């Protein structure tokens, strides 16, 4: 079965940067569309950024110009570079892959932006 493992979360001061990684196994990664989502307690999970199998990207308005999603197919890895972080970016960040009807989620990684 497909597994997604996120890493790179942690505590960072406002204005700082973090890079999240998500490694996939058990799928033909180059065919997968990939995305990053985030969730805070009591709120619905929201889309942060997506990257298609062809490399097209899309971002939530709240992160445009600050976050960058990328992928390295040879490493079956998708990245989320987060710059100029704000306290409101604090959340659990989840990686998602989908190909046709097949969907998988990672376990999440905590990002906390605080002074």
HELIX and SHEET records of a PDB file:
HELIX    1   1 UNK A   29  UNK A   31  5                                   3    
HELIX    2   2 UNK A   73  UNK A   75  5                                   3    
HELIX    3   3 UNK A   87  UNK A   89  5                                   3    
SHEET    1   A 4 UNK A   3  UNK A   7  0                                        
SHEET    2   A 4 UNK A  18  UNK A  25 -1                                        
SHEET    3   A 4 UNK A  77  UNK A  82 -1                                        
SHEET    4   A 4 UNK A  67  UNK A  72 -1                                        
SHEET    1   B 6 UNK A  10  UNK A  12  0                                        
SHEET    2   B 6 UNK A 109  UNK A 113  1                                        
SHEET    3   B 6 UNK A  91  UNK A  99 -1                                        
SHEET    4   B 6 UNK A  33  UNK A  39 -1                                        
SHEET    5   B 6 UNK A  46  UNK A  51 -1                                        
SHEET    6   B 6 UNK A  57  UNK A  59 -1                                        
SHEET    1   C 4 UNK A  10  UNK A  12  0                                        
SHEET    2   C 4 UNK A 109  UNK A 113  1                                        
SHEET    3   C 4 UNK A  91  UNK A  99 -1                                        
SHEET    4   C 4 UNK A 102  UNK A 105 -1                                        
END                                                                             
